[in-house]
Amino acid sequence: MNLMMLALVGLLVYGQSDAIGKVESEFDKKANFAALHTYTWSGGAPALNAEAHRLVVAAFEKEMAARGFKQVASGADVTLSYYNVTSNDVDLKKLEEIEKAGGGTAPTIMRARMLIVMRSAASHQQLWSAITREHVEPTQLAATVTRVAERLFATYPGNKPR
């Protein structure tokens, strides 16, 4: 039931037309982020593209390490999950131009919504989350994933100066 509610909330949030690149973040103001040192991966809705998934996990693990976190197999302070939803939108203006010129392939723009959620491993209470929306150019996937990870983690409340 909780997974179904999360999916419903995700769809509602995804349906909103917020700006590309804008990051929305929430965190538990009572949490002691300085006391958190270890994490493990837990569920989520990963990217369907295997290469995108590998890039996201690597980028997020790099950001966690930069904040002093160590990944462990069990007994972690927090769990980390990410959720990814992608869509392809047809560029209607360019489609009209193509049709007037005699046809061709419909021009699409890939968009992705990326959400990261950190929870207490003991209580499962959400401690921090950050979400953004981004255009994705398949030939620039690695650079896009890195940029998105950096923007999401810039909102982490326990950030230490680099």
C-alpha positions as CSV (number, residue, x, y, z in Angstrom):
1,M,0.0,0.0,0.0
2,N,2.8,2.4,0.9
3,L,4.5,1.7,-2.5
4,M,1.2,2.4,-4.3
5,M,0.8,5.7,-2.4
6,L,4.4,6.7,-3.3
7,A,3.7,5.9,-6.9
8,L,0.5,8.0,-6.9
9,V,2.3,10.9,-5.3
10,G,5.1,10.5,-7.8
11,L,2.7,10.7,-10.7
12,L,1.0,13.8,-9.3
13,V,4.3,15.5,-8.8
14,Y,5.5,14.4,-12.3
15,G,2.3,15.8,-13.8
16,Q,3.1,19.3,-12.5
17,S,4.8,21.5,-15.0
18,D,7.7,22.9,-13.0
19,A,10.8,24.3,-14.6
20,I,13.5,22.1,-16.1
21,G,16.5,22.1,-13.7
22,K,14.6,23.4,-10.7
23,V,15.3,21.3,-7.6
24,E,12.7,20.9,-4.8
25,S,14.0,19.5,-1.6
26,E,12.6,18.5,1.8
27,F,14.4,17.4,5.0
28,D,13.6,16.5,8.6
29,K,14.6,19.6,10.6
30,K,14.9,17.4,13.7
31,A,17.4,14.9,12.2
32,N,21.1,15.1,13.1
33,F,22.7,14.7,9.7
34,A,26.2,14.9,11.2
35,A,25.6,11.6,12.9
36,L,24.9,9.7,9.7
37,H,27.8,7.9,8.1
38,T,26.7,4.8,6.3
39,Y,24.1,3.9,3.7
40,T,22.7,1.0,1.7
41,W,20.6,1.0,-1.4
42,S,16.9,0.2,-1.0
43,G,14.3,-0.2,-3.7
44,G,13.1,2.7,-5.7
45,A,12.1,2.9,-9.4
46,P,15.4,2.9,-11.2
47,A,16.0,3.9,-14.8
48,L,14.9,1.3,-17.3
49,N,18.0,1.9,-19.5
50,A,20.8,-0.2,-17.9
51,E,23.5,2.3,-18.8
52,A,21.5,5.2,-17.3
53,H,20.9,3.2,-14.2
54,R,24.7,2.4,-13.9
55,L,25.5,6.1,-14.4
56,V,22.9,7.3,-11.8
57,V,24.1,4.8,-9.2
58,A,27.8,5.8,-9.8
59,A,27.0,9.5,-9.6
60,F,25.0,9.2,-6.5
61,E,27.6,7.0,-4.8
62,K,30.2,9.6,-5.7
63,E,28.1,12.3,-4.1
64,M,27.5,10.2,-1.0
65,A,31.3,9.6,-0.7
66,A,32.0,13.3,-1.0
67,R,29.7,13.8,2.0
68,G,31.7,11.3,4.1
69,F,29.3,8.4,3.6
70,K,30.4,4.8,3.3
71,Q,28.2,2.2,1.6
72,V,27.7,-1.0,3.7
73,A,25.9,-4.3,3.0
74,S,23.9,-4.2,6.3
75,G,23.6,-2.1,9.5
76,A,23.5,1.2,7.7
77,D,22.4,4.5,9.3
78,V,20.2,5.3,6.2
79,T,18.8,3.8,3.1
80,L,19.0,5.5,-0.2
81,S,16.5,5.1,-3.1
82,Y,16.1,6.8,-6.4
83,Y,13.1,7.0,-8.6
84,N,13.3,7.8,-12.3
85,V,10.4,8.5,-14.8
86,T,11.2,9.4,-18.4
87,S,8.9,10.5,-21.2
88,N,9.3,11.5,-24.8
89,D,7.3,14.6,-25.8
90,V,6.8,15.5,-29.5
91,D,8.0,19.0,-30.4
92,L,4.8,20.2,-32.1
93,K,6.4,23.3,-33.7
94,K,9.1,21.2,-35.4
95,L,6.6,18.5,-36.3
96,E,4.6,21.1,-38.2
97,E,7.7,22.3,-40.0
98,I,8.6,18.7,-41.0
99,E,5.1,17.9,-42.2
100,K,5.1,21.1,-44.3
101,A,8.4,20.0,-45.8
102,G,7.1,16.6,-46.8
103,G,7.3,14.4,-43.8
104,G,9.8,12.7,-41.7
105,T,10.3,11.4,-38.2
106,A,8.5,13.2,-35.4
107,P,11.0,15.2,-33.4
108,T,10.9,14.2,-29.7
109,I,12.4,15.7,-26.5
110,M,13.2,13.2,-23.8
111,R,12.5,14.4,-20.3
112,A,13.3,12.7,-17.0
113,R,12.2,13.3,-13.5
114,M,14.7,12.2,-10.9
115,L,13.9,11.8,-7.2
116,I,16.3,10.7,-4.5
117,V,15.0,9.7,-1.0
118,M,17.1,9.1,2.1
119,R,15.4,7.3,5.0
120,S,16.4,6.3,8.5
121,A,17.3,2.6,8.3
122,A,15.9,2.0,11.8
123,S,12.6,3.8,11.5
124,H,12.2,4.2,7.7
125,Q,11.3,7.8,8.3
126,Q,12.1,10.1,5.4
127,L,15.1,12.3,6.3
128,W,15.8,14.0,3.0
129,S,14.4,14.1,-0.5
130,A,15.2,16.0,-3.6
131,I,13.5,16.0,-7.0
132,T,14.2,17.7,-10.4
133,R,13.2,17.5,-14.0
134,E,15.6,17.6,-16.9
135,H,15.8,17.4,-20.6
136,V,17.9,14.4,-21.6
137,E,20.0,14.2,-24.8
138,P,20.9,10.6,-25.2
139,T,24.4,11.5,-26.6
140,Q,25.0,13.6,-23.4
141,L,23.7,11.1,-20.9
142,A,26.7,10.8,-18.7
143,A,27.1,14.6,-18.4
144,T,23.4,15.1,-17.7
145,V,23.4,12.4,-15.0
146,T,26.5,14.0,-13.3
147,R,24.9,17.5,-13.5
148,V,21.6,16.3,-12.1
149,A,23.3,14.4,-9.2
150,E,25.3,17.5,-8.3
151,R,22.2,19.7,-8.3
152,L,20.2,17.2,-6.2
153,F,23.0,16.7,-3.6
154,A,23.6,20.4,-3.4
155,T,20.4,20.5,-1.4
156,Y,21.5,17.8,1.1
157,P,21.1,19.4,4.6
158,G,24.3,17.9,6.0
159,N,26.5,19.4,3.3
160,K,30.1,20.1,4.3
161,P,32.2,22.6,2.4
162,R,34.2,20.9,-0.4
